[in-house]
Amino acid sequence: MTSVKTVLLAVAIVAAGGSSLQQVTGRETVVGLPCDGCEGVFDNMPSTLESAARIAPAGEPGEPMRIEGVVRNTGGRPAAGVVVYAYQTNAKGIYPTEGRRAGQPAHRHGFLRGWARTDANGRYRFDTIRPGGYPNTNIPQHVHMHIIEPGRCTYYIDETVFTDDPRLTPEQRKLHPGRGGTGIVTPRRDSTGAWLVTRDIVLGQAIPGYPR
């Protein structure tokens, strides 16, 4: 179990080509803008995190699913101590806001959200359910994902989407440019019948304004 410290950064907003690439939040700097709601990754973040965490609580209706992967730096080396944040809809495609977690107020990301901190080998894992697609839309099933590099920056990466989802058309695939590596994954069943997906992450890949 490792302590997670938010770091105050005294930096200015940097503009490039007329668009802000960095935004000060009072914690890590948000890069890769625009990013609506990126500051929400810090809300109610536990003070201690492990490499395995839950997004959907045990007993949440839906098909069980595990998301796991390795976070690497641009040189291909595993990155320890990086926080992966994820949130999603429930099985009906809704971001539920009614409290399942005592003491936590409603959040714009809903309550199906979680944080994992990579271990010494860069590994992280989330146990959850498979999300539903938004009702009455052609938007594929997806899990939103963000990275927090403690003392450095935070940014969103491509949503995790599933190759067996009929809503993931060629046109939809084009909306996933590879921020943080590809989020297009192929689910498979494990020995218990639960879904298992691998979502590896490359720090800073295709993130505008990422500090080198």
N, C-alpha and C positions, 0 to 999 in steps of 0.2 A: 504494500500500500504506500503510495507516494503523495506527498503534499503538493498541491497546486497553488502557486502564488500568482496573483494578478499583479502586473507590473505597471506602474505609472510612467507614461512616456511623455516627455515635453517636446513635442514635435509640431510643426506647422503643417497645414494642409498644402500639399504640393500639387500644382496643376501642370498638366502636360497636354499640349494640343487642344487646350480649351476645356479639358475635362479633368476633374479631380481624380487622382489615382490613389490618394490616401485620405483617410478620415480619422480624426482623433476621437476616441471614445472614453478616455480616462483610464483605459486598460491597454491591451495591445492595440496597435494601430490597425484599422481596417484597410486592406489594400484590395486591388482588383475591382474597383468600383465601376459602375453603380452596384450597390448591394443594399436593397431595401430590407431592413430588419437585421442586419448583421450584428448589431450591438446586442441583440436578444440572446446570443449564444452564451452570454455571461450570467443571465438572469437565473438565480437559484442554482448556479453551478456548485456542486458539493466541494468542500474544502479538501477532500481526499478522493482520489480516483484510482481505479485499478484498470488493468488491460482488458478485462471482460466486464460488460455491463448489460443492463436491460434497457430497451426502449419501451416496449409494451410490457406491462406488468404480467406476472403469471396469472393465467385465467382469463386474459383478454380474449374475446371471441375472435376467431380467425384461424388461418392455417399457420402453424409455427414456422418460423424462419430464423436462420442464423446468418449474419453477415460477418465475414472475417477477412482479414487481409494483412498486408505488410506495408508500412509506410517507409519510403526511402527518400534520401536526398537526391539532388540532381546528379550526383556522382554514382548513384546506384547503391549506396551503403544504407543499411537499416538505420532508421532514426528513432532513438529512444526518447521518451518523455514528451512526445507530441500529443496534444489532445485532439481527438476526433469527436465531433459533436454531430448528432443526427436527430432528425425528427420526421414524422410521417403521419399519414391519415390512418384511420382505423379500417377495418375490413369493408366498411360501407363507403369509403372514400371521403370521410369527414374528419376534420381536425377537432377532436372532442376537447371541450374546455371545462366540462364539469369535473370537479376534483376527485381523483382517485388517489392523490398523494397528499396526505394530511399536511396542513400548514403552508401549502404552496398556492398562491393566487392564480387565477386564470392567466394564461399566456397566449400571445398571438400565434405561437407555434403549436398550441394544444398541449395536452399532457403526455402524449406519446413522444418523448424526447429523452435523450441520454448522452452521457459523456464517457469516453474511455481514454486512458492514457497509455500510449504504447510502451511495451516492455523493452528489455535490453536488446531484443531481436527485432524491434520495430513492429511487433504484432499487436493487433487489437481485435476485439470481438464484441458483437452485439447480438443478444437474443431478443426476438421480437415476433411479430406476426407479419404475414405478407400484406402490404397495404392494398386498399382498393383504389381504383382510378376515380377521379372526380366524377360525380354523377352528371349525366347528360352532357358530357364533353367527349372530345377525342384525345384528351391528355392521358398518356400512359400511366400505369402504376409507377410510383417512384418513392424513393427515400431521399430527403434533402440531407446534404452533408457539408460540414464546415471543418476547417482546420484552425486550431489555435497553436501557434508556435510560441511558447512562453518567453516573454521578454523580447519578442521580435515582431510578430504581426498576426493577423487573423484574416481569413478570406473564405468564401464559399468555393466549393469544387462542383464538378458535374454531379447532378443527381444520379443515384443508382437506379437504373431501369433494366427491364428484363426482356431477353430476346424472345421468350415464348409468349409475350403479351401482344395480342393482335393489334393493339393500339400503337405499338411501336413501329410505325410505318417508315419507309425510307425518308420521307419528309421530316418526321419526328427525329430520326437519327441525326439529321443535319443540325439539330438544335443542341447537340452535345459535342462541343468542340474539343474536348479533352482537357478541361481544366482539372489539374491534379491527376492526370491520367484518365483512361477511359472509364466511364461509369456504366457502360453497356455490358451487362453480365449475363451469363447463362445459368439459370437455376438448375439444380439437380436435387434429387431426393436422397436423404441419408438413410441409414438402416432402420430408423424409426418412422420414416415417411415424412419427416419435416423437410422443408426447403433449406438448401444450403447454397450460399452464393459467396464468391470471392471477389472482393473489391480492393485491389492494391492501389496505392496512392503514391504519387510523386510530388514532393513538396515544391510549390512554386511553379509547376509546369503550366504554361499558358495563362499565368496570372499577371495582368498588367500592373505595373508599379511594384512588383515583388522585389524586396531588397536583396541585392546580390552580395 
